[in-house]
Structures are given as structure tokens and as C-alpha cells.
Amino acid sequence: MLEKEKKKAEENGETSEAPATAVAVVEREELPKTIVRRLVKDKLSQLSSDSEMSVLRESLQAFSESARIFIHYLSATANDICRESKRQIINAEDVFKALEEIEFPEFAAPLRASLEEYRQKNAEKKSGLAKESNNRKGKRKEPPVAEKADKEDGNEDEEVEDSADD
């Protein structure tokens, strides 16, 4: 694709690398095609009674570009709301307000539910990791035999050095 852009630029008498740079920037901003395809097909399968529905590549590109533009617009609006509040970090409430401001309030409820589900799963993971690390700490009630011998000999300084090496 990049080669075609270069040839077209050369035919038009352009020697600048700007078109190649623009293409590279757009490619970085594209949503992953497999994810877009899966989302579109999943949604269409929910809405259609046909068992298999095919989607043209151009249609998937249109869905992807539409989603990208929507994300940019929503981000810019949330950023404006954040700046009006004299903050530099966008939070979830800014996004919810932005959805209402750009006239998509029907997205707020499902998004809130999804966010709450994500927070619960994240909290469960954190509590599971905390319990696991506490269990690891709790298992070592007695110092190893070498440490016992050092303490009995009064060589506690060596113990500090040994543990620092681990």
C-alpha cells in the first residue's frame, strides 16, 4: 500500500515524504481489524436470524473508521470537560458527561455497568493476589536452620547481609 502511495506521489510530481508519514499515522490510529470484525459479526448475529452473515472488507473499514472518529470525538469532549474542571486527567465521570453532551446518553448506562463489572473483577484479582502474598508470608513462621544457628551464635549482622543477597 505504501509503494502505491509513493508511485502516485511521484506521478503527480510530489517528492515529499509527507504522504508516507500521513499513511503511517493513520495506520497507527486504526483499530485492530480482527476486533472490529468480531464485534460487527457478533452484533449482526444477535440482530439477524441468518446463521452466517458475511461483511465486505469495505464495510469493515467503514465501521472501523466510524468507531475511530467516535472515539476521537468522545475523547476531545471528555478532555474539554476535564479542562473546564481545571484538571489534567480524564476520569470516568468526564466520559459519561461527554456522552450526554454529544447526545449519546443511551450509551451511559451500559458503559456504567461494564465499568462496574471491570472494577469488581479488578478488585477480586487484587484481593486474590493480596491473599496469596499473605499466605506466602505466613508460611514462613520459623527462620531457616542457618538463620537459627546465626542467631544462637550472636551473628545477627551476617543474617542481614545474607538476606540482602537473596
MIPA-586154 format. One record per residue (C-alpha): y, x, z; residue number from 1; residue in three letters. Coordinates in steps of 0.05 Angstrom, whole numbers. Layout:
<lofis>
<Y: Y	X: X	Z: Z	k: NUM	r: ALA>
...
</lofis>
This chain:
<lofis>
<Y: 0	X: 0	Z: 0	k: 1	r: MET>
<Y: 47	X: 57	Z: 17	k: 2	r: LEU>
<Y: 34	X: 90	Z: -50	k: 3	r: GLU>
<Y: 53	X: 26	Z: -87	k: 4	r: LYS>
<Y: 119	X: 24	Z: -48	k: 5	r: GLU>
<Y: 134	X: 96	Z: -67	k: 6	r: LYS>
<Y: 119	X: 85	Z: -141	k: 7	r: LYS>
<Y: 162	X: 23	Z: -142	k: 8	r: LYS>
<Y: 219	X: 61	Z: -109	k: 9	r: ALA>
<Y: 212	X: 118	Z: -160	k: 10	r: GLU>
<Y: 213	X: 68	Z: -218	k: 11	r: GLU>
<Y: 277	X: 38	Z: -190	k: 12	r: ASN>
<Y: 308	X: 108	Z: -185	k: 13	r: GLY>
<Y: 305	X: 110	Z: -108	k: 14	r: GLU>
<Y: 285	X: 176	Z: -77	k: 15	r: THR>
<Y: 298	X: 158	Z: -5	k: 16	r: SER>
<Y: 241	X: 153	Z: 45	k: 17	r: GLU>
<Y: 273	X: 90	Z: 75	k: 18	r: ALA>
<Y: 223	X: 41	Z: 44	k: 19	r: PRO>
<Y: 165	X: 81	Z: 72	k: 20	r: ALA>
<Y: 197	X: 82	Z: 141	k: 21	r: THR>
<Y: 211	X: 7	Z: 138	k: 22	r: ALA>
<Y: 138	X: -6	Z: 119	k: 23	r: VAL>
<Y: 114	X: 37	Z: 177	k: 24	r: ALA>
<Y: 159	X: 0	Z: 226	k: 25	r: VAL>
<Y: 134	X: -68	Z: 202	k: 26	r: VAL>
<Y: 62	X: -46	Z: 207	k: 27	r: GLU>
<Y: 73	X: -24	Z: 279	k: 28	r: ARG>
<Y: 101	X: -93	Z: 296	k: 29	r: GLU>
<Y: 45	X: -132	Z: 263	k: 30	r: GLU>
<Y: -2	X: -170	Z: 308	k: 31	r: LEU>
<Y: -75	X: -149	Z: 304	k: 32	r: PRO>
<Y: -105	X: -185	Z: 244	k: 33	r: LYS>
<Y: -173	X: -197	Z: 277	k: 34	r: THR>
<Y: -140	X: -231	Z: 337	k: 35	r: ILE>
<Y: -96	X: -275	Z: 293	k: 36	r: VAL>
<Y: -157	X: -294	Z: 251	k: 37	r: ARG>
<Y: -197	X: -311	Z: 313	k: 38	r: ARG>
<Y: -140	X: -353	Z: 343	k: 39	r: LEU>
<Y: -128	X: -391	Z: 278	k: 40	r: VAL>
<Y: -202	X: -404	Z: 266	k: 41	r: LYS>
<Y: -214	X: -426	Z: 339	k: 42	r: ASP>
<Y: -156	X: -474	Z: 337	k: 43	r: LYS>
<Y: -176	X: -502	Z: 269	k: 44	r: LEU>
<Y: -248	X: -512	Z: 292	k: 45	r: SER>
<Y: -222	X: -552	Z: 351	k: 46	r: GLN>
<Y: -180	X: -596	Z: 305	k: 47	r: LEU>
<Y: -228	X: -604	Z: 247	k: 48	r: SER>
<Y: -297	X: -635	Z: 242	k: 49	r: SER>
<Y: -317	X: -585	Z: 188	k: 50	r: ASP>
<Y: -365	X: -534	Z: 216	k: 51	r: SER>
<Y: -336	X: -476	Z: 176	k: 52	r: GLU>
<Y: -266	X: -473	Z: 152	k: 53	r: MET>
<Y: -240	X: -415	Z: 111	k: 54	r: SER>
<Y: -169	X: -389	Z: 114	k: 55	r: VAL>
<Y: -137	X: -350	Z: 58	k: 56	r: LEU>
<Y: -112	X: -280	Z: 73	k: 57	r: ARG>
<Y: -41	X: -301	Z: 55	k: 58	r: GLU>
<Y: -45	X: -357	Z: 105	k: 59	r: SER>
<Y: -67	X: -310	Z: 160	k: 60	r: LEU>
<Y: -9	X: -264	Z: 142	k: 61	r: GLN>
<Y: 38	X: -324	Z: 147	k: 62	r: ALA>
<Y: 10	X: -342	Z: 215	k: 63	r: PHE>
<Y: 17	X: -270	Z: 238	k: 64	r: SER>
<Y: 88	X: -264	Z: 214	k: 65	r: GLU>
<Y: 108	X: -331	Z: 244	k: 66	r: SER>
<Y: 79	X: -310	Z: 312	k: 67	r: ALA>
<Y: 114	X: -243	Z: 308	k: 68	r: ARG>
<Y: 181	X: -277	Z: 294	k: 69	r: ILE>
<Y: 169	X: -327	Z: 350	k: 70	r: PHE>
<Y: 154	X: -270	Z: 399	k: 71	r: ILE>
<Y: 217	X: -233	Z: 378	k: 72	r: HIS>
<Y: 260	X: -296	Z: 386	k: 73	r: TYR>
<Y: 230	X: -314	Z: 453	k: 74	r: LEU>
<Y: 238	X: -242	Z: 478	k: 75	r: SER>
<Y: 311	X: -239	Z: 457	k: 76	r: ALA>
<Y: 326	X: -305	Z: 490	k: 77	r: THR>
<Y: 290	X: -284	Z: 554	k: 78	r: ALA>
<Y: 328	X: -218	Z: 552	k: 79	r: ASN>
<Y: 394	X: -257	Z: 547	k: 80	r: ASP>
<Y: 375	X: -300	Z: 607	k: 81	r: ILE>
<Y: 357	X: -237	Z: 646	k: 82	r: CYS>
<Y: 423	X: -203	Z: 630	k: 83	r: ARG>
<Y: 462	X: -266	Z: 649	k: 84	r: GLU>
<Y: 429	X: -259	Z: 718	k: 85	r: SER>
<Y: 451	X: -186	Z: 719	k: 86	r: LYS>
<Y: 380	X: -159	Z: 719	k: 87	r: ARG>
<Y: 346	X: -109	Z: 673	k: 88	r: GLN>
<Y: 274	X: -132	Z: 680	k: 89	r: ILE>
<Y: 250	X: -196	Z: 648	k: 90	r: ILE>
<Y: 205	X: -238	Z: 693	k: 91	r: ASN>
<Y: 161	X: -298	Z: 680	k: 92	r: ALA>
<Y: 215	X: -348	Z: 700	k: 93	r: GLU>
<Y: 261	X: -318	Z: 647	k: 94	r: ASP>
<Y: 207	X: -332	Z: 595	k: 95	r: VAL>
<Y: 198	X: -404	Z: 619	k: 96	r: PHE>
<Y: 273	X: -415	Z: 616	k: 97	r: LYS>
<Y: 275	X: -384	Z: 547	k: 98	r: ALA>
<Y: 221	X: -432	Z: 523	k: 99	r: LEU>
<Y: 263	X: -490	Z: 545	k: 100	r: GLU>
<Y: 326	X: -460	Z: 515	k: 101	r: GLU>
<Y: 293	X: -451	Z: 446	k: 102	r: ILE>
<Y: 267	X: -522	Z: 452	k: 103	r: GLU>
<Y: 193	X: -509	Z: 465	k: 104	r: PHE>
<Y: 186	X: -538	Z: 535	k: 105	r: PRO>
<Y: 116	X: -564	Z: 518	k: 106	r: GLU>
<Y: 92	X: -492	Z: 520	k: 107	r: PHE>
<Y: 115	X: -480	Z: 591	k: 108	r: ALA>
<Y: 61	X: -520	Z: 628	k: 109	r: ALA>
<Y: 1	X: -487	Z: 592	k: 110	r: PRO>
<Y: 35	X: -419	Z: 600	k: 111	r: LEU>
<Y: 45	X: -430	Z: 674	k: 112	r: ARG>
<Y: -28	X: -450	Z: 682	k: 113	r: ALA>
<Y: -50	X: -388	Z: 643	k: 114	r: SER>
<Y: -5	X: -343	Z: 684	k: 115	r: LEU>
<Y: -31	X: -372	Z: 749	k: 116	r: GLU>
<Y: -103	X: -362	Z: 726	k: 117	r: GLU>
<Y: -87	X: -290	Z: 707	k: 118	r: TYR>
<Y: -54	X: -277	Z: 775	k: 119	r: ARG>
<Y: -115	X: -306	Z: 812	k: 120	r: GLN>
<Y: -163	X: -263	Z: 772	k: 121	r: LYS>
<Y: -120	X: -202	Z: 784	k: 122	r: ASN>
<Y: -116	X: -217	Z: 858	k: 123	r: ALA>
<Y: -192	X: -224	Z: 861	k: 124	r: GLU>
<Y: -201	X: -157	Z: 826	k: 125	r: LYS>
<Y: -153	X: -124	Z: 874	k: 126	r: LYS>
<Y: -186	X: -154	Z: 936	k: 127	r: SER>
<Y: -254	X: -135	Z: 908	k: 128	r: GLY>
<Y: -231	X: -63	Z: 898	k: 129	r: LEU>
<Y: -199	X: -61	Z: 967	k: 130	r: ALA>
<Y: -263	X: -86	Z: 999	k: 131	r: LYS>
<Y: -304	X: -36	Z: 960	k: 132	r: GLU>
<Y: -259	X: 22	Z: 981	k: 133	r: SER>
<Y: -261	X: -2	Z: 1053	k: 134	r: ASN>
<Y: -336	X: -4	Z: 1051	k: 135	r: ASN>
<Y: -338	X: 67	Z: 1025	k: 136	r: ARG>
<Y: -291	X: 89	Z: 1081	k: 137	r: LYS>
<Y: -330	X: 51	Z: 1133	k: 138	r: GLY>
<Y: -397	X: 80	Z: 1114	k: 139	r: LYS>
<Y: -378	X: 150	Z: 1138	k: 140	r: ARG>
<Y: -377	X: 139	Z: 1212	k: 141	r: LYS>
<Y: -403	X: 207	Z: 1233	k: 142	r: GLU>
<Y: -378	X: 272	Z: 1204	k: 143	r: PRO>
<Y: -428	X: 313	Z: 1164	k: 144	r: PRO>
<Y: -471	X: 363	Z: 1202	k: 145	r: VAL>
<Y: -428	X: 422	Z: 1181	k: 146	r: ALA>
<Y: -366	X: 389	Z: 1208	k: 147	r: GLU>
<Y: -401	X: 374	Z: 1274	k: 148	r: LYS>
<Y: -420	X: 446	Z: 1282	k: 149	r: ALA>
<Y: -349	X: 470	Z: 1267	k: 150	r: ASP>
<Y: -320	X: 423	Z: 1318	k: 151	r: LYS>
<Y: -370	X: 445	Z: 1371	k: 152	r: GLU>
<Y: -352	X: 518	Z: 1356	k: 153	r: ASP>
<Y: -278	X: 501	Z: 1362	k: 154	r: GLY>
<Y: -264	X: 518	Z: 1288	k: 155	r: ASN>
<Y: -225	X: 457	Z: 1271	k: 156	r: GLU>
<Y: -179	X: 497	Z: 1225	k: 157	r: ASP>
<Y: -237	X: 512	Z: 1179	k: 158	r: GLU>
<Y: -252	X: 438	Z: 1174	k: 159	r: GLU>
<Y: -182	X: 424	Z: 1147	k: 160	r: VAL>
<Y: -189	X: 478	Z: 1095	k: 161	r: GLU>
<Y: -258	X: 453	Z: 1075	k: 162	r: ASP>
<Y: -236	X: 382	Z: 1066	k: 163	r: SER>
<Y: -176	X: 404	Z: 1025	k: 164	r: ALA>
<Y: -223	X: 440	Z: 976	k: 165	r: ASP>
<Y: -261	X: 375	Z: 963	k: 166	r: ASP>
</lofis>
